């Protein structure tokens, strides 16, 4: 693939990533007082994607246009470190999302309130500490960073480890603790969640009734699965090629074979906002409001009309109640408690009665 095509694809991916995840963060800031604890993990995922795009894409695009890496060893190490840091943070965020969603889905009434904002804050802090630890280890001598075989990007120096016991131990440990175990955790959690949702849905259908909360649970489960599957699918080819290069000479792999998985992996930062937009009515509405603000449209086309919206309200334990509230065209919601309980792009939906 010509370098100019590579630069164009990176530029497109970078624009989509910055615009999409900036919109996610803008909506989160606007609704900060209404965000429920698990939604902070979605915000953290947007931060990792946006951070990767801002810190890495300019160098990658410029190097692709230049047909060679710009800068010396310092910029190469910086680029590789940022990629490793944000990549591990994204993977661990998805793992924590899956675990928390599994726990909430299977928790009893007495344990449903244990996952509060403090727990999420501690989890996010641990995610970044874990990612920072792994990203720093190559700087301390366990593993090291280097250029990619195609020459316009930098990462962990995979191909230089097959003759090094030190490097091989780092790669194997990293694959197990940062890739394989998180992927297994995500898979097991969502299989357990899917089974629980299926059984609950089946019971309700047997009684010829399916609550809105159960439908919402099923919809949000699908959204979370798509986010995780998309990330794993994007990074698996890159991980496979990288693992292959550990035990074989880099000359045995054509540069195009190493380039395509790298581009595919970088695309993982762009599509999450589109998933939120497709699955969340609240997110779509907030995006439209942002568009109105940007275009300086203060009033809607029709005045003094109201729309009915469905919101999911926590009962304080594990039961969800469906209620409707009225929203005027000016954006005011007479019932603030109902507005606060809306699902934005949440990973953990309220539990329905089983």
C-alpha positions in Angstrom: 0.0 0.0 0.0 1.5 3.4 -1.0 2.4 5.6 1.9 0.1 8.3 0.6 -2.8 6.0 0.9 -1.7 5.1 4.4 -1.5 8.7 5.4 -5.0 9.3 4.0 -6.5 6.4 6.0 -4.7 7.5 9.1 -6.0 11.1 8.6 -9.5 9.9 8.1 -9.4 7.7 11.2 -7.9 10.5 13.2 -10.6 13.0 12.2 -13.4 10.5 13.0 -11.7 9.6 16.3 -11.2 13.2 17.4 -14.7 14.3 16.4 -16.5 11.3 17.7 -14.8 11.0 21.1 -14.8 14.8 21.6 -18.6 14.6 21.1 -18.8 11.8 23.7 -16.8 13.9 26.2 -18.8 17.0 25.5 -22.0 15.2 26.2 -20.6 13.7 29.3 -19.5 17.1 30.6 -22.9 18.6 29.8 -24.6 15.8 31.7 -21.9 15.3 34.4 -24.4 15.7 37.2 -26.6 13.1 35.7 -24.0 10.4 34.8 -24.3 7.2 36.7 -21.2 5.6 38.0 -20.7 2.9 35.3 -20.9 5.5 32.6 -17.6 6.9 33.8 -15.9 3.9 32.3 -17.3 4.8 28.9 -15.9 8.3 29.4 -12.6 6.7 30.3 -12.7 4.7 27.1 -13.3 7.8 25.1 -10.3 9.5 26.9 -8.0 6.6 25.9 -9.2 6.7 22.2 -8.9 10.5 22.0 -5.5 10.4 23.8 -4.2 7.9 21.3 -5.3 9.9 18.3 -3.9 13.2 19.6 -0.6 11.8 20.8 0.1 9.4 17.9 -1.7 10.3 14.7 0.1 13.5 13.8 3.5 11.8 13.9 2.2 8.7 12.0 0.5 10.8 9.3 3.5 13.0 8.8 5.8 10.0 8.6 3.6 8.3 6.1 3.6 11.4 3.9 7.4 11.6 4.3 7.8 7.9 3.4 10.0 7.5 6.5 9.9 8.0 10.2 10.2 11.6 11.2 12.5 12.4 14.2 15.0 10.1 15.9 15.0 7.6 18.7 13.3 10.0 21.2 10.2 10.5 19.1 10.1 6.7 18.3 10.1 5.9 22.0 7.5 8.5 22.7 5.2 7.2 20.0 5.6 3.6 21.1 5.1 4.4 24.7 1.9 6.4 24.0 0.5 3.5 21.9 1.3 0.9 24.6 -0.1 3.1 27.4 -3.4 3.9 25.8 -3.7 0.4 24.3 -3.4 -1.3 27.7 -5.7 1.3 29.3 -8.4 0.6 26.6 -8.1 -3.2 27.1 -8.3 -3.0 30.9 -11.2 -0.5 30.7 -13.2 -3.0 28.6 -12.3 -5.8 31.0 -13.5 -3.7 34.0 -16.7 -2.8 32.1 -17.4 -6.5 31.5 -16.7 -7.5 35.1 -18.9 -4.8 36.6 -21.7 -5.5 34.1 -21.5 -9.2 35.0 -21.6 -8.4 38.8 -24.6 -6.1 38.5 -26.5 -8.5 36.3 -25.9 -11.4 38.7 -25.9 -9.5 42.0 -28.6 -9.8 44.7 -30.7 -6.9 45.9 -28.5 -6.4 48.9 -25.3 -6.2 46.8 -26.5 -4.1 43.9 -25.5 -0.8 45.5 -21.9 -1.8 46.2 -20.7 -0.6 42.8 -20.9 3.1 43.5 -18.9 6.1 42.1 -16.1 5.5 44.5 -15.6 2.0 43.3 -15.5 3.2 39.7 -13.0 6.0 40.5 -10.7 3.5 42.2 -11.1 1.1 39.2 -10.2 3.9 36.7 -7.2 4.9 38.8 -5.9 1.3 38.9 -6.4 0.9 35.2 -4.1 3.9 34.5 -1.6 2.8 37.0 -1.5 -0.7 35.5 -1.2 0.8 32.0 1.6 3.2 33.1 3.5 0.4 34.7 3.6 -1.7 31.6 4.4 1.2 29.4 7.3 2.2 31.6 8.9 -1.3 31.9 10.6 -1.1 28.5 12.2 2.2 29.5 13.6 0.4 32.6 15.3 -2.4 30.6 12.6 -5.1 30.5 11.8 -5.1 26.8 12.3 -2.1 24.6 10.7 0.0 21.9 11.7 0.2 18.2 10.5 0.9 14.7 7.9 -1.1 12.9 9.1 -3.2 9.8 7.4 -0.8 7.4 9.3 2.1 8.8 6.7 4.8 9.5 5.6 3.8 13.0 7.1 2.6 16.2 6.0 0.0 18.8 7.5 -2.7 21.0 10.5 -4.2 19.2 8.9 -7.6 18.7 11.3 -9.0 16.2 14.4 -8.3 18.3 13.2 -10.6 21.2 13.5 -14.0 19.7 17.2 -14.3 20.7 16.8 -12.5 24.0 15.5 -14.3 27.2 14.8 -10.9 28.8 12.8 -9.7 25.8 11.0 -13.0 25.4 9.9 -13.1 29.1 8.6 -9.5 28.7 6.6 -10.3 25.6 5.1 -13.5 27.0 4.2 -11.8 30.3 2.6 -8.9 28.4 0.6 -11.1 26.1 -0.7 -13.1 29.0 -1.5 -10.3 31.4 -2.5 -7.5 29.0 -4.1 -9.5 26.1 -5.0 -13.1 26.8 -6.4 -12.9 30.3 -8.4 -9.6 29.7 -9.8 -11.2 26.5 -10.8 -14.3 28.3 -12.4 -12.2 31.1 -14.4 -10.2 28.6 -15.6 -13.4 26.8 -16.6 -15.2 30.0 -18.4 -12.2 31.5 -20.5 -11.5 28.4 -21.3 -15.1 27.9 -22.6 -15.2 31.5 -24.5 -11.9 30.9 -26.0 -13.2 27.7 -27.2 -16.4 29.4 -28.8 -14.4 32.3 -30.5 -12.0 29.9 -31.8 -14.8 27.8 -33.2 -16.7 30.8 -34.9 -13.5 32.1 -36.3 -12.6 28.7 -37.5 -16.2 28.3 -39.4 -16.1 31.6 -41.1 -12.9 30.7 -42.1 -14.2 27.3 -43.6 -17.3 29.0 -45.9 -14.9 30.9 -46.7 -13.0 27.7 -45.0 -9.9 28.9 -41.6 -8.2 28.2 -40.8 -5.1 30.3 -39.1 -2.1 28.8 -36.3 -2.6 31.3 -35.6 -6.1 30.0 -35.6 -4.8 26.4 -33.2 -2.1 27.5 -30.9 -4.6 29.2 -30.8 -6.7 26.1 -30.0 -3.6 23.9 -27.3 -2.3 26.2 -25.7 -5.8 26.4 -25.5 -5.9 22.7 -24.0 -2.5 22.6 -21.3 -3.5 25.1 -20.6 -6.7 23.3 -20.1 -4.8 20.0 -17.7 -2.4 21.6 -15.6 -5.3 23.0 -15.8 -7.5 20.0 -14.8 -4.5 17.8 -11.8 -3.7 19.9 -10.6 -7.4 20.0 -11.3 -7.9 16.3 -9.3 -4.8 15.4 -6.3 -5.7 17.6 -6.2 -9.5 17.1 -4.5 -9.5 13.6 -1.9 -7.0 14.9 -1.2 -9.2 17.9 -1.0 -12.3 15.7 1.5 -10.7 13.3 3.5 -9.3 16.2 3.6 -12.7 18.0 4.7 -14.4 14.8 7.6 -11.9 14.4 9.0 -12.9 17.8 9.9 -16.3 16.6 10.7 -15.5 13.0 12.9 -13.0 11.2 11.2 -9.7 10.3 12.4 -10.3 6.7 10.0 -13.3 6.4 7.0 -11.0 6.7 6.3 -8.6 3.9 5.9 -5.0 5.0 2.4 -4.8 3.7 1.4 -7.7 6.0 2.6 -5.8 9.0 1.1 -2.5 7.8 -2.5 -3.6 7.3 -3.0 -5.0 10.8 -1.5 -1.9 12.3 -3.9 0.3 10.4 -6.8 -2.0 11.3 -5.8 -1.7 15.0 -5.6 2.0 14.9 -9.2 2.2 13.5 -10.4 0.8 16.9 -10.3 4.4 18.3 -12.9 5.7 15.8 -16.1 3.6 15.9 -17.2 3.5 19.5 -19.1 6.9 19.2 -21.0 5.5 16.2 -22.1 2.5 18.3 -23.3 4.9 21.0 -25.2 6.9 18.4 -26.8 3.8 17.0 -28.0 2.3 20.3 -28.7 5.3 22.6 -31.6 7.6 21.9 -30.4 9.9 24.7 -26.9 10.2 23.1 -28.5 11.0 19.7 -30.6 13.7 21.3 -27.7 15.2 23.1 -25.6 15.2 19.8 -28.4 17.0 18.0 -28.5 19.6 20.8 -24.8 20.1 20.5 -25.3 20.6 16.7 -28.0 23.1 17.4 -25.6 25.0 19.8 -22.8 25.0 17.3 -25.1 26.4 14.6 -26.6 28.9 17.0 -30.1 27.6 16.8 -31.8 28.5 20.0 -35.3 27.5 19.3 -36.8 24.4 17.7 -39.1 24.7 14.7 -42.3 24.2 16.7 -42.9 25.9 20.1 -45.0 24.8 23.1 -45.0 21.2 22.1 -44.0 18.3 24.3 -42.4 15.0 23.7 -42.7 11.9 25.8 -39.5 10.1 26.6 -38.9 6.8 28.4 -36.4 6.8 31.2 -35.1 4.0 33.4 -35.2 4.9 37.1 -33.3 3.1 39.8 -35.4 2.0 42.6 -32.4 2.2 44.9 -31.8 -1.5 44.7 -31.8 -3.8 41.7 -35.3 -3.1 40.3 -35.9 -0.9 37.4 -39.1 1.1 36.8 -40.1 2.5 33.5 -41.6 6.0 33.6 -42.3 8.7 31.1 -41.6 12.4 31.4 -42.4 15.3 29.4 -39.8 17.5 27.7 -40.6 20.9 26.3 -39.0 22.2 23.1 -36.8 24.6 25.2 -35.1 21.5 26.6 -36.5 21.9 30.1 -37.5 18.8 31.9 -40.1 19.3 34.6 -39.1 16.2 36.5 -35.3 16.4 37.1 -35.2 13.0 38.8 -36.4 11.3 35.7 -34.0 13.2 33.5 -31.1 12.2 35.7 -32.0 8.6 35.4 -31.8 8.4 31.6 -29.4 6.0 30.0 -26.8 7.8 28.0 -24.1 5.4 26.8 -24.1 3.3 30.0 -22.5 -0.1 30.1 -24.5 -1.3 33.1 -28.2 -1.2 32.8 -30.7 -1.5 35.6 -31.7 -5.0 36.4 -35.2 -6.1 35.5 -37.3 -8.4 37.7 -36.5 -12.0 36.9 
